[in-house]
Structure formats: C-alpha cells, structure tokens
Amino acid sequence: MPKRKDLKSVLLIGSGPIIIGQACEFDYAGSQSLRSLREEGIETILINSNPATIMTDPSMADHVYLLPLTTNSLREILSEHPQIDAVLPTMGGQTALNLCIEAQEKGIWQDHNVDLIGVDIDAINITEDREKFRELMGKIGVGMAPQATATSFLKGKEIAQEFGFPLCIRSSFTLGGAGAAIVHKEEDYDELLTLGLEVSPIHEVMIDKALLGWKEYELELLRDKNDNVVIICTIENMDPMGIHTGDSITVAPAMTLSDRTFQKMRDMAIHMMRSIGEFEGGCNVQFAVSPDEKEDIIAIEINPRVSRSSALASKATGYPIAKVATKLALGYTLDELNNQITGNTSALFEPTLDYVIVKIPRWNFDKFEGSDRTLGLQMKAVGEVMGIGRSFQEALHKATQSLEIKRNGLGADGKGYTDYNQVIEKLTNASWDRVFALYDAVAMGISLNRIHDITKIDMWYLKQFEELFLLEKEIEKYDVGTLSRKLLLEAKQKGFADRQIAHMLGCLESEVYNLREEMNVNRVYKLVDTCAAEFTANTPYYYSTFEADIETADGKRHVQNESIVSDKKKVIVLGSGPNRIGQGIEFDYCCVHGVYAAQECGYETIMINCNPETVSTDFDTADKLYFEPVFWEHIYDIIRHEKPEGVIVQLGGQTALKLAEKLDRYGIKIMGTSYKALDLAEDRGEFSRMLQENNIPYPEFATATTPAEALAAADKLDFPILVRPSYVLGGQGMKIVINKDELEEHVVDILRKIPNNVLLLDHYLDGAIEAEADAICDGENVYIIGIMEHIEPCGVHSGDSNALLPPFTLGDLVMQQIKDHTKRIALALETVGLINIQFAVKDDKVYIIEANPRASRTVPFIAKAYGEPYVNYATKIMLGHNKVTDFDFNPKLDGYAIKQPVFSFNKFPNVDKRLGPEMKSTGESILFIDSLKDDAFYDLYSRRRMYLSK
C-alpha cells in the first residue's frame, strides 16, 4: 500500500485534444500513471475529452469521464464522487495545470476537500509567472538573461528601448511557446509584443535579451518527499538557442558539454527544483550555456510536470518517469521503488546510456499554404521521431529514415539541394529540412567554419556530418563487386541505408542486401536496459546496430545478439510512425489494442515503431518492442530474425499500409485484408470500376497522369471537379477546382510534389451531405460498428468535419442504402478486419467517395461512444481466431456523440483558415449531447453554412 494511507481515490486530469505543443506524450504519461495508481489499489477517476487516447479506455480507470476540460465538469465529477481524496494534474500537460489553477482560484478543491498531489500551486505559479520565477532565481543565485516583465504595451516598448535588439518575447501561462518570438528588428516589435500580450491568459510577457548562438540543454529530474533527487536524462539541443525545444533536433546523452559544466548544471537543476516548492514528482529544467571556453550557464525555465521531454527521456533511458512520478506523489520514496526494466534494482539510480538517441521533429507545413516555415520560439512541429544507435551518426540516420518524407537518410539519394544560395538561405533561416541542408552544405564544399558562423551549431556536430559525407565519397569510388567488407561495415555502423549505399555504388538495393548477406554484415539487436548492461534487464526493448565480430579463445568469430527468439507463434504489429495531420494518436490507439488482442489469442506480440510519444512504444505494451524506423530495411531484418506467422498492417494508418506491397512481394503473410484488396481501394480508377461492377453509384470520374489528360477529362465532367492523388494521407493534394485554369495549375503542382501519381478527377457533388460508416468484416459477414453524419457539407475533409453518431437527418431510405453499400463493398474487397467508407448524399441518393480497408480515425471515437472494444474484435478476426458472428455486439449510447475537430491555426497566423478537402485539424474531442436541442449542436449546425460554396 502507498505510504499515504489516506489516499483511496484519485482524480487524474488529462490533456484534452491534440494540438501543436501538446500531443500524445500526455496519453503515454496518463496511461502509465493510471496503471501506477491501480497497482496500489487506488480508485481512479479520469477526466479527458480526447476519444482517440488509450487513457480514456474503459479498462484504464475505474470511472472515465469524456467531458470538456472545464471547472464545470470538475464540479460535476466531484459532486458525483464525494469520495475523491486528491487530484493529480501533472500528467495532463499545461492544459491540466491551467485547469488546476483555475479550480484552485474558484475554491473548488477546498469546497470538496480535495488535496493536490504531485505538485503544489506555488510551484506552478512560480514557474509559469515569469516575473516571480526571475525573482526566485535571483534570490537563489541562479543566473538568467537580462530580462523584465511587461503587462502593457507601453511597458514593453520601454524595456526594448533599454535592452536593444535582438530580444525574446515569451508569454506567461502558455503552451508550446505560444506567443513567443525573437525580434531582430524594431519594425517587427509592435506587432509581436501585441500578440504576446494577447496570447497570455494574464496578459503578461517576459522580455529578455536574446542569447542567440548559446547552446541549450534540458534535464529531466525526479524528486521524492525525503528530498532525494535523481537526474534521469540530460538532453542536448543540436540547434542553439532561438529554436523551441519541440522544434529542435535533440540528442542524449549530452555530447559537447565538459564534465565540469555538466556537474555545475546538475547542481543548479537540483537547487532550482528544491527551491520552487514542496512537491514530489517529475520536473524539466532548461538551461543555456555560452559557446565559449567559459561555458557560462543561465536558467531558461522549469516545468514542474511531465512533458514532451520526459516522454522522450523515458524512451531514451527506459526509465518510466510518469509511472515513478505517480508513486512519488502517493508518498513513496525512490529507494522504496523498483527499477522496472531490471526488475531487481532500486529506482533511486541515474540511468546510464551505452547508446545515443537523436530526436527529430516532424512538421506539416504543406497543410498550411503560405505559412511561415522558419523555426523560432513558437513550436510548429506536429510530431517527432527518435533513432537509437551506437553512435550519433547511426542514430541521426535512423531518425531521418523514420520521418517518412521520402528521404532514405542524409545524402546519397539524389534529392539534396545543389543551389548555393538556396543552401545558405536554408542554413540562415532554420526550417523543417535544415538537417538535410547541413549535409548538402558540406557536400557542396562550404567550409565548416562558415556553416558554424551561420548556424552556431557546435563544431562537433558539423564534423559528424563531414565524416558521413567523406565516407559517401569514398564508397562512390567502388562498385558492388569491388567494395570491401570493412567499408560496407563502416557505412552500416554509421547508419547508411542499403538504398543509400546502392545509390553510391550505382546498383540495386537488393544487390547491397545480398552483398551484406555474403559478407556477413548483419544487424544485431541490443537491449535498452537503463544501466549500460551492469545488471540483467528483464524487459525486451531493443534497437539494432552493426558490430565488428569478436574472435573467442576457440577461434570462432561471432557478434553478440541480445534479442533471443522464442519458439512461440508470433505476430508483428507495424506502428504508425510520427504524428502528423491525417495520422495521429488514433492509429496508436488501434495498434495498442491490436497488440492486446493478439496476446489474448496466444500470440507473442512484437511492436515496431519509432515515435517516442506513444503508448505503443512503452516497454511493456507488447511482448517485444523494436524501437526502429518503420522503414523497409529495418522491418525486413526484424521479420527474418523473428520469423512471425505474419504482420498486421491495417492498424498503423498509411505508414504501415504503404509497406504492404513490399511484404506481399517478399512472400510475408499480411494478417487480415490482402495486399490486393488494399491496393484496389487505393487505386482510384480500379476501385471505381469495382463499384461499377457491383452497381454502386459514385460521382462521374476520370483518371489522369498528365495536365493534358486532366484537361481532356474535364471536357467530359462538369465543373466543379474534385482532384485527388492516389496513395496519400489526410487528403493531401485534394482540391476542388471550378475552371480549366485552376485545374491545370493544381495538376501541375501535384505532379511536381508527387511525381508519377495517378490522379482521380471526380465531379464534385455540390451541396451534398457527407456521411461515413465503419465496419468489421471477416470475408463473409459484415457488422457495421457506426454510421456518422457530418455537419459540414461534402467537400470538407472528414477529419475536419464535426460529425454526429448516429446520423441526425438521414432518412430510412438513405440509411438503408448506406448499410447495403457498406456490406457490398466490404465483401467485394474481401475485407478481413476493419473498413471505413465515405459517402456523399444528394437528392436521397448515396454515392461512394472512397473506401479504406483499414483502421480509420473514427474507430476509437465510435468505440468510446458505444463502449465497445471494436479494435479487439477486428484484430481477432484478422488473425483468423474469430468470425464476426462470434461476438455479442451491444452498443450503448443515449442521445448523440459529436466528434469535434481541433485546429492549431494560432501557430500560423497568416494562413488561410478555410476548410476544404485537405485535412488541417491536429486532433479531436468528443462531446455527448442528450438531444438535438442542445445549444452546442445548434451552434455547430448554424455555422455549417460558412462552408457552403453557394
């Protein structure tokens, strides 16, 4: 039992819908925390409005409330559960902390006699109120940049006059750097100061002298009630000060810090944590270090909660920060807890890494036409990837291979920049592809000193890039018949993919693979064990690397592989990679439930994913976790090592689906719907022909591969025309055009971005209602799990539409057509598992827009609304373990559930915010209403006319 005997019931606050700056790292933290509380026999009550999360699953807490994160919702829950003893707000990011403060100010915790655990209000206020924080740092002797607080425009102008430019503006009590900016020129200052004051809920900004070029570090700490403090991880930003940490490439352990400065930084972090208040739990501290031999350290900020960085630190070290922080909040001390990776050592230890991790953010600027793509103090990334390797270079390559931006790593793919002025511009104004531009600059012969002068990136990192380029040049001197084993091994140890080596040698990827086989240059798998192999680890959490072989005393040569293959029947679940618009946390939810269902069917489950924010990459979700890029070469090597019965691809969104063709070609079994059916649904022309054969209506269409073909097709179709590329995610490149000029311009643009694509031109059904259905099929039987009607008209992407479950205006005739079409399409595609079909309804006739025989964004929403474990059922059908008829479906929903999209347009103030066929929302929330007379529904329905074109 916990050391505090008085805690029997705890309320946990989630982080709500995903927005830029607050993503699924809080689902990971909250899920770990709930498990940690339940292990102690504590009753758990959860509030969170995000239906796509694992944490809002009925199995995660004793009582789950899918309610808006407001003080009214808190009052409602506390009245219903008077037994609640305490609230834990540190797992829900800034949203939870801000709600917690508001509830404190309104006296809600006091009225209901609820304790705050894991943090105290003073700590939140001191760390969020930049003026109080500055005063405290001055008092305890921790240096900060020259700074002052402004609560008015006039005061802000006076401070700028005193400090001079460049300046940093940071808003108080905001998230993801909202309202923050670096101001280089006086003429930009007024607008940015006004924005910063408006964004802050208390209309306060901190203005400080910009320390451009200083190095930036983050430390993750844990502290217990006895004041034991451990530093779990030190993270170094490769990008210097001036770029938000969420938009920076980060590395652990710190690479360019002297031991003397590191020890000093540790002492300062511990001193800061102890000074901000009496609390037990996790904390994140950020520092800047001068880039000279003096290595002066100044504090930037401290966050008394788990964060994006603590999810990264947990995955980087294997130390479950959120789980342990929860135990500490209950009154445990670190020495009383176990290290869950080794299973037999204490949690009062600091992890040691015998590998390197590199995190690279994932941006989605292509969704925000006209957005400012330069990186600064305000976070713009929508997700991130992490690579683990034995060297910085290997980890860097793995991270770039994980991004899914059609690059195979750094260089050696013919896609680099070759224009000098463009490269200088990319280095000067940091943007999403700066990591590639650095490599291109080296390849172009720009000196490292010049690159350093422009970017202020530490010379050590630049030399790593240079080494990679020199190796590429060396390999290019050979061909596949003359390359030595030594050079091939070195290239693999530095992370180069087979595809890149093939590019250097001028041969096929398969030839490089065969050469590796011949020369015995094979991947080995190593454990992430928190303790650099000093103790035995019980947790199967692996990354791959290449090692030189060792000769033993008896003359045998071998390399050590720590991943032992069992003789159990196994299944691999492919994860969904980095979050991005169109593919977010909902696919991680599906992957995790797929893993659980396969375990129930007696399979050993193997997870492959590279996203450090997610529950799927928690070390104890699957039986074995390979933290590797969802990239063909890595997957194929794992498959050959593990020899599974098959691979599940339909739960990981487009990421996993794109690999189906390769799996099929290599004779690897795809569990569930076959590659042939998946491909048919993606090939718009073939799919429409299948509809024709089955007598199912669809809008008039034509296909085109060139602008000329598109213009010829337009003569047969009436405008408006919806133009759609094949094999894309989140409506990428979709647009409604109304004349030939627009059509030609858009087709040219798509084919430039996605060469060799087959485009589908549909007659757009103007003013139609859009609806969608999700179903489970076993190849013979079909069960429709939910039909939803969109409030916005057809033409707004389904991910951006408010949608009601069940439909609210569709009559019996239309509903029957939807049901009939869904069943017919599911069977015609020979679906085994999940399928999502989208419809346009006009004049009581139902047309098919598209079908996706895979998990969709709406499946978790429907599962939560009806209280049914649909992904569990679908996975068991994919595995051939069950038929649809084996399940007793019993959906329960009083009234309606509304899926409400959430947008992050505030990060891109100058972007066109109108909605269309290309998805722009970053997340969603769920709202339950009793009837259509509810004000929330009336408000949404009355606004739908904004989107109608006539």
Summary of the structure (lengths in Angstrom):
residues: 950
radius of gyration: 27.5
end to end distance: 64.6
largest distance: 83.0
contacts: 3511
relative contact order: 0.08
helix: 37%
strand: 21%
